[in-house]
Amino acid sequence: MTADRARHPAVDEQRPDRARIADVDQRTDRLHIVPAGQRPAPVTWTAPAVAMRDWDEHRRTRYSTDGLADSHPLLSARPRGTRRTAFAATGAALVVLAGLLALVPVATLVVFIALMTLSYTAVLAQRLLLMRRAAASTVGVHVSDEEARAFPASELPVYTVLVPAYQEPEVIARVMKFVDDLEYPRHKLDVKLLLEADDAETIAAVRAVPALDHLSVVLVPPSTPRTKPKACNYGLTMARGELLTIYDAEDRPEPLQLRRAVVAFGRASEDTVCLQARLSYHNAHQNLLTRWFTNEYDIWFTWLLPGLVASGAPIPLGGTSNHLRTRVLLEVGGWDPHNVTEDADLGVRFARFGYAVGVLDSVTYEEANSDFVNWVKQRSRWYKGYLKTWLVHMRHPRTLRRELGTKGFVNFTLFVAGTPLLAVLNPLFWGLSMLWWLAKPPLLAELFPAPVYHLGMACWLLGGFGLLYGSLANARSAGRAELFASLLLLPAYWVMMSIAATKAVVQLVLQPSYWEKTTHGLDVTHADPAPASTSASAHPVGT
Amino acid sequence: MSEFPSTTWRPAAVVSRPRHRWVSEANIVTAVFLALYVTAATVMVFHFDFIMEDALARVSNAEYVLFSRQPKLSAVGFVWTPLPSLSYLPFLWLKTLWPDLVTRGYLANLGSAVAMAASVRVLGGILVDLRVRRPARLALIVVFGLQPLIVFYAMNGMTEALLIVFVLLATRRLLRWLEHRDPQHLVAAGLALALGYLARYEVAAVGVAAVVFVFGASWWRSSLVGRGRRHVAVADAALVGLPVFTAFVLWAAASWIIVGHPFEQFSSQYGNSALIANAGGAGPGAALTFVPTQWLIVAPLLLPAAAGVLIRSVRQRDLRPLVPLFLLGAVPLFEAVAYLSGSLFGFLRYQIALIPLFALLVGFLLAPRFQSEPSTAPAGPTRRRGPRRLLLDPRVRAVARRPQRARPASSGPLVVAAGAATAAVLMLSSSISTGWVSLTKPSLASQEYALLRPMMSDLVGRPVPTMLSSAWVADRLVARDVDAMHLPVGSVLLDSASGFAVIAASRQPQHFVVTSDTDFHGAVTDPIGHHIQYMLISDRPRQIDEVGRVWTEKFTSQPPVPWVSLATRFNELPGSVHQWSLWKVDLAYKP
């Protein structure tokens, strides 16, 4: 790393041959970093995005906002028809439900409760099966340090790294920090910092930094929807790399991750077009919330996603560190800028196009949300996005079933729709249980016929214990035994999930495209001492 | 899609999935012993008509859940552990096709046969993990599987087999945990112990022993220092202990909510303590030598074997032999304490866990030297990275699941044969002493003597000394008579704690108002108001019988209670466990 560090402009002030960021490429509106003395080595446009090289700003903008919706209208969350239809449909459903409740109240409720209890059972059973599958199989692609370093540099492909950011003046320092840490030949790196063109503060901060060959800044023209996937699509139209990944500015990817991904792609099956690296948190010990969140993430990326991979089900990707074959990403239409969890949606879309997603054994450390309100906002956006993703893909359920297979279809529904829906219902059933213990109203006994009651009881007790115990086991196997005590309070975290899920469902109806901003940089006391993370900021970047 | 040169090394090539083979040593052993145990059970139940009281009661309890007047899960009762009865539930429907499954409690015998065959299989699996050679391994498990006490509790429908199989499963997983350090094994061991607790209360003691052992072992082996070391040891201990603790709490809570006592087994009039008091049992004054004598009978060479294994394990710094000593040893220790404090009978069967313990100790003596897995220990104080990386590595995980078993250094056939002979001879010592005592010493092996001796006598052509086959004759007669009366639902009142055999033998169990029914206590105090036509009262003073406790004296004293009359007396039936009086209630009576 020392040789690389010497080339770092922020460190190396002795290189007068490097210019400041100055030359604005008018054609692409791209702040291209051009060395003062000589032109950089000519770029060979072998990259999949070569066809877009000569696009103008409008074309790029149109592609980034509506590319997917134009080419695959059924696969995009872009509204088809007016809000009025959505409201009418919801209203009609509510009226039917109210009618049933008025006419045959007990029967309606019994059927509802029975269906929900079955759903709980199915979701719990799925979780346990996924964990078992993950434990019994070796789906995660492991590439050792030696293997990653041994890969000849001359054969490494150009790698595009997209870093979307908004109102984060400190972003450039952070990005340079992790790019500097990446063990990848600089001339094969194509890092694109995606900034909103009207984000003057951040642009000003970036302009003050010396130039870098492998890092360019892309100004995304203002347009709606103003989402992270929109910015990423814009960056995608300029990607030079055969492989591509996304990081957030405050991410700390493991330095060999790109090399590992290259080797892993070589080893994976032909149809594997995306490798999701593991995400974890660097500020696990900041407070109770980050402890819970860290453990949840560890379970998600160590057990559930590998379990889904082993089951051949669609994988809801994580927000960052998914390594993609650029050509295929373009083929499936890029990200959906109208979805609020474009990552999950992309994973499903890959599955529908017949591609596979793998799990890469490499960790990116992110910042865990440490603030309650902020966490609820973020989580409600995820839940809303999941529901939206499910609704979009269920526009034609039969087609979806044909494309995903019955197993994939069931797994997708249970995982993507089941997670938020049951989180919404949890308080209802907790409340009913409380009511039963306290007052034993006879009506309640009527609503729970014996089989439903016993199944519900088993779910409640065994499921609750299973989730708690699974979390403890995960903490131990993840080498985080010190989280044990805080995990015993996990039920409080479930309550938080329910709050977020309720908010998500309400918002899905009232503001389906609204992007809840997540504030980053709240980990000041726990982050490493880099000056990068000293100020709080809000940006539309989901993590 | 070949932008990148693909390397020849593929994960799939390294970790080939194990092929499932039907014809394997484990399957053959399981099948042979299952066939043997089922045959023995069938002979016992159908030829001799010998039915163990507890086995029949458990099947009967399961029957209340589905077929009593008020079918409900809680009817399974809270005196017995729930798992055996719950495991019979899915098969109770077969009763209509084959009534003997329930009326003779045959379902329980099948259950214990399956559990014991599984125990033999798990024991064999542990010996494979210990790298005991096949001849010695087979000799050991065959003699173990034919040990008289093991055969008896495989065929008689009791829960000893479940106790053994769950503790052995936990033992196996803890041994693997010691070898491979994967916390998954702690989870599996913990779950096995939780199920074990729901089958036998003694497993609570095994759980405590497991927690203590795991904490100690984790602490001792840890390369960490300070808080990290403590965190890991506590976490490991919690992983193994939490399931059994949860099972304990949930079962107690369920019992408390439904019948009002958290520990029916110990506090209620139906529990063991009450039974012992009723039977004028051992009490704190019991002889201190009684239980150790039973230990010597069950495993005469236990102490020398344990000493030999321990010396070797200290020399090799090998913790593994402590696993069976802690887990299986906890059972007889718990029983001894309970016996001395007067809350358990001094049955020989309570020492049964010593048999698998002894078999495992012999296995350790014959096993090659312990070689711990290379470098699975986290290196240095980097506590986060080390173990995490290792666990994420699929190859390490695969190795942890399926250990690469190094073949022991080859040795001549003489050595191999000697090992097998040693195993067989050592194990036979236990068989011979147990068999001899079971057939000749009723004071030390009361239950075994009562059933094994007559069976053996019959098999060798001698006359059967007792009338065991008529043990349930009174109950069957009552059931037959009540069935013949074609009464309405809920018209016969009895306490199912003693009347279980009547209900099991009846074709219409919903005729009876039983202890688990919500209106049972109301019916006992006011039979007429609850439309009770007949009341069944035990004539044996030591039987637990709520109906009898309230009414016997009043019915038999002067002046007589005007609204009842004695319908039938089912007494003077030699050999019968129960004697009954059936009282007819005059529903038309107006005071």
Interface residues (C-beta under 8 A of the other chain):
Chain A: A135 A136 T138 V139 G140 V141 H142 E147 E155 P157 E242 V262 V263 F265 G266 R267 E270 R278 T302 R325 D361 A450 H454 L461 F465 Y469 L472 A473 A475 R476 S477 A478 G479 R480 A481 E482 F484
Chain B: M1 E3 F4 P5 S6 T7 W9 R10 P11 V15 P71 K72 L73 D182 P183 Q184 L186 V187 R227 G228 H231 V232 V234 A235 D236 A238 L239 L242 P243 T246 L250 P378 R383 R384 R385 G386 P387 R388 L391 L392 D393 P394 R395 R397 A398 R401
